[in-house]
Amino acid sequence: MPGREFGFICEDFSVGMSSNGFVLPGSENMFFGKSLIPGAQQDEISGRYLMQVHHRGKVVCRLRVEIGWGTHHSQVEPFLGIRVRDPAALREELGRFSGQHVELQFTPVA
Protein backbone atom coordinates (compact mmCIF):
# COMPACT_ATOMS: atom_id res chain seq x y z
CA MET A 1 0.00 0.00 0.00
CA PRO A 2 1.54 3.36 -0.99
CA GLY A 3 2.12 5.95 1.69
CA ARG A 4 0.11 9.08 2.14
CA GLU A 5 1.41 12.65 2.30
CA PHE A 6 0.64 14.39 5.58
CA GLY A 7 1.88 17.21 7.76
CA PHE A 8 1.46 19.26 10.89
CA ILE A 9 1.40 22.95 11.73
CA CYS A 10 3.03 23.52 15.11
CA GLU A 11 2.52 26.80 16.94
CA ASP A 12 4.72 25.73 19.87
CA PHE A 13 6.99 23.02 18.48
CA SER A 14 8.54 20.44 20.80
CA VAL A 15 10.72 17.40 20.24
CA GLY A 16 11.72 14.47 22.42
CA MET A 17 13.27 11.05 22.05
CA SER A 18 12.13 7.63 23.20
CA SER A 19 14.38 5.18 25.01
CA ASN A 20 14.47 3.00 21.88
CA GLY A 21 15.70 5.77 19.58
CA PHE A 22 12.59 7.28 18.03
CA VAL A 23 12.49 11.06 17.67
CA LEU A 24 9.11 12.28 18.93
CA PRO A 25 7.92 15.58 17.44
CA GLY A 26 4.99 17.44 18.92
CA SER A 27 3.28 20.73 19.51
CA GLU A 28 2.46 22.39 22.81
CA ASN A 29 4.20 19.47 24.59
CA MET A 30 1.80 16.91 23.09
CA PHE A 31 2.88 14.11 20.74
CA PHE A 32 1.21 13.81 17.33
CA GLY A 33 -1.52 11.22 17.76
CA LYS A 34 -2.86 9.07 14.94
CA SER A 35 -6.22 10.86 15.07
CA LEU A 36 -4.55 14.03 13.74
CA ILE A 37 -4.40 12.37 10.30
CA PRO A 38 -8.12 11.98 9.54
CA GLY A 39 -9.18 8.87 7.67
CA ALA A 40 -5.73 7.29 7.63
CA GLN A 41 -5.09 3.78 8.85
CA GLN A 42 -2.04 3.34 11.05
CA ASP A 43 -0.26 1.01 8.59
CA GLU A 44 -1.08 3.35 5.69
CA ILE A 45 1.09 6.10 7.16
CA SER A 46 3.97 3.95 8.40
CA GLY A 47 7.03 3.65 6.18
CA ARG A 48 9.67 5.75 4.47
CA TYR A 49 9.16 9.47 3.95
CA LEU A 50 10.94 12.64 2.99
CA MET A 51 10.50 14.94 5.98
CA GLN A 52 10.71 18.68 5.41
CA VAL A 53 10.64 21.16 8.26
CA HIS A 54 9.59 24.71 7.37
CA HIS A 55 10.32 27.71 9.57
CA ARG A 56 9.69 31.34 8.59
CA GLY A 57 9.01 30.36 4.99
CA LYS A 58 12.24 28.36 4.52
CA VAL A 59 13.00 24.66 4.55
CA VAL A 60 15.32 24.29 7.54
CA CYS A 61 15.57 20.49 7.52
CA ARG A 62 15.10 17.93 4.73
CA LEU A 63 15.77 14.31 5.55
CA ARG A 64 14.66 10.80 4.60
CA VAL A 65 13.06 9.18 7.63
CA GLU A 66 11.08 6.13 8.62
CA ILE A 67 7.75 6.73 10.33
CA GLY A 68 6.39 4.42 12.99
CA TRP A 69 3.88 4.60 15.80
CA GLY A 70 4.63 4.33 19.48
CA THR A 71 2.50 3.70 22.50
CA HIS A 72 2.88 4.58 26.14
CA HIS A 73 0.55 4.15 29.10
CA SER A 74 0.43 7.94 29.51
CA GLN A 75 -0.97 8.43 25.98
CA VAL A 76 -4.53 7.60 24.92
CA GLU A 77 -3.62 6.74 21.33
CA PRO A 78 -0.57 5.75 19.25
CA PHE A 79 1.76 8.66 18.49
CA LEU A 80 4.17 9.47 15.68
CA GLY A 81 7.79 8.40 15.99
CA ILE A 82 10.60 9.10 13.54
CA ARG A 83 13.47 6.66 13.07
CA VAL A 84 16.75 7.87 11.59
CA ARG A 85 20.34 6.71 11.64
CA ASP A 86 21.38 9.32 14.24
CA PRO A 87 18.34 10.21 16.39
CA ALA A 88 20.33 12.34 18.84
CA ALA A 89 21.59 14.56 16.01
CA LEU A 90 18.06 14.96 14.60
CA ARG A 91 16.67 15.78 18.03
CA GLU A 92 19.38 18.41 18.49
CA GLU A 93 18.75 19.87 15.02
CA LEU A 94 14.99 20.07 15.54
CA GLY A 95 15.43 21.23 19.13
CA ARG A 96 16.68 24.58 17.81
CA PHE A 97 13.07 25.31 16.88
CA SER A 98 11.47 24.34 20.20
CA GLY A 99 8.75 26.78 21.20
CA GLN A 100 8.58 28.25 17.70
CA HIS A 101 6.17 27.99 14.77
CA VAL A 102 7.19 25.23 12.35
CA GLU A 103 5.46 23.15 9.72
CA LEU A 104 6.33 19.50 9.20
CA GLN A 105 5.65 17.85 5.85
CA PHE A 106 5.99 14.11 5.19
CA THR A 107 6.03 12.89 1.57
CA PRO A 108 6.23 9.13 0.83
CA VAL A 109 9.36 7.83 -0.90
CA ALA A 110 10.11 4.43 -2.40
Backbone torsions as a table, in degrees:
resi	resn	phi	psi	omega
1	MET	NA	125.6	179.7
2	PRO	-67.1	153.2	178.9
3	GLY	-71.4	178.9	-176.1
4	ARG	-131.8	132.5	177.3
5	GLU	-70.2	139.8	177.3
6	PHE	-155.5	168.7	179.6
7	GLY	-165.0	175.6	-178.4
8	PHE	-139.7	143.0	170.3
9	ILE	-104.5	124.2	-174.4
10	CYS	-117.4	114.8	177.6
11	GLU	-77.0	-34.3	-178.0
12	ASP	-134.3	78.1	-172.6
13	PHE	-64.0	142.1	174.1
14	SER	-140.1	157.9	179.5
15	VAL	-148.3	137.8	177.8
16	GLY	-135.0	-173.4	178.6
17	MET	-145.1	136.8	179.2
18	SER	-81.3	165.5	-179.8
19	SER	-67.0	-20.6	179.0
20	ASN	-100.9	18.0	169.3
21	GLY	90.7	15.0	174.4
22	PHE	-90.6	135.1	172.4
23	VAL	-82.5	133.0	-173.3
24	LEU	-118.2	95.8	177.9
25	PRO	-78.6	158.3	178.3
26	GLY	-165.2	-175.5	179.1
27	SER	-142.2	136.2	-179.0
28	GLU	53.6	41.1	178.5
29	ASN	59.2	28.3	174.6
30	MET	-121.4	136.6	175.4
31	PHE	-70.5	161.0	177.8
32	PHE	-83.1	106.7	179.4
33	GLY	-79.7	156.7	-179.0
34	LYS	-57.1	-32.3	-177.4
35	SER	-66.9	-12.7	178.2
36	LEU	-76.7	-5.3	176.7
37	ILE	-116.7	83.5	-172.9
38	PRO	-55.0	135.1	173.7
39	GLY	77.3	-1.4	-177.8
40	ALA	-93.9	137.9	173.2
41	GLN	-82.9	149.5	-176.1
42	GLN	-56.2	-44.8	-179.1
43	ASP	-72.2	-20.6	178.9
44	GLU	-69.8	-26.5	-176.6
45	ILE	-111.2	11.2	171.5
46	SER	-90.7	150.5	176.7
47	GLY	134.0	-159.4	-176.1
48	ARG	-94.0	136.2	-177.1
49	TYR	-141.3	156.7	165.2
50	LEU	-93.7	118.2	178.4
51	MET	-98.8	129.7	173.7
52	GLN	-122.1	133.1	178.1
53	VAL	-112.3	123.5	-179.0
54	HIS	-107.9	135.5	177.2
55	HIS	-143.9	124.3	-179.7
56	ARG	53.9	41.3	175.2
57	GLY	79.7	5.4	-179.9
58	LYS	-123.3	148.9	172.6
59	VAL	-79.2	116.1	-177.3
60	VAL	-103.6	-9.3	177.2
61	CYS	-155.9	131.9	176.3
62	ARG	-138.8	120.1	-172.0
63	LEU	-155.5	141.3	172.4
64	ARG	-78.3	130.5	-176.2
65	VAL	-135.6	166.8	171.2
66	GLU	-115.1	130.1	-177.7
67	ILE	-99.7	134.4	174.4
68	GLY	-138.4	-179.2	-178.4
69	TRP	-127.9	130.5	179.8
70	GLY	-107.3	165.3	174.6
71	THR	-135.4	153.3	175.7
72	HIS	-155.3	146.1	-176.8
73	HIS	-59.6	-21.5	-179.7
74	SER	-83.5	-6.6	-177.4
75	GLN	-113.0	139.6	-177.0
76	VAL	-81.1	-16.9	180.0
77	GLU	-145.1	163.7	176.4
78	PRO	-58.4	148.4	-178.7
79	PHE	-128.6	155.9	-175.3
80	LEU	-68.4	133.5	173.5
81	GLY	-130.2	143.2	-178.6
82	ILE	-114.7	126.7	177.0
83	ARG	-107.2	130.3	176.6
84	VAL	-139.7	169.9	-179.1
85	ARG	-62.8	-40.8	-178.2
86	ASP	-125.7	83.3	-175.6
87	PRO	-63.7	-33.2	179.6
88	ALA	-64.4	-40.1	179.3
89	ALA	-66.4	-40.8	178.5
90	LEU	-66.3	-41.8	178.6
91	ARG	-60.8	-42.0	178.6
92	GLU	-64.4	-44.2	179.6
93	GLU	-60.7	-48.5	-179.0
94	LEU	-72.4	-28.2	179.7
95	GLY	-60.4	-22.9	176.9
96	ARG	-60.4	-21.7	-175.6
97	PHE	-105.0	9.8	178.7
98	SER	-57.2	135.3	179.5
99	GLY	80.5	0.7	-177.5
100	GLN	-109.7	171.7	177.5
101	HIS	-84.6	120.3	174.2
102	VAL	-135.9	160.3	173.3
103	GLU	-123.6	131.2	177.9
104	LEU	-107.1	133.6	179.3
105	GLN	-128.7	131.8	-179.7
106	PHE	-121.2	118.4	-179.4
107	THR	-117.2	126.8	-177.9
108	PRO	-61.3	143.6	174.3
109	VAL	-129.9	155.8	180.0
110	ALA	-81.6	NA	NA
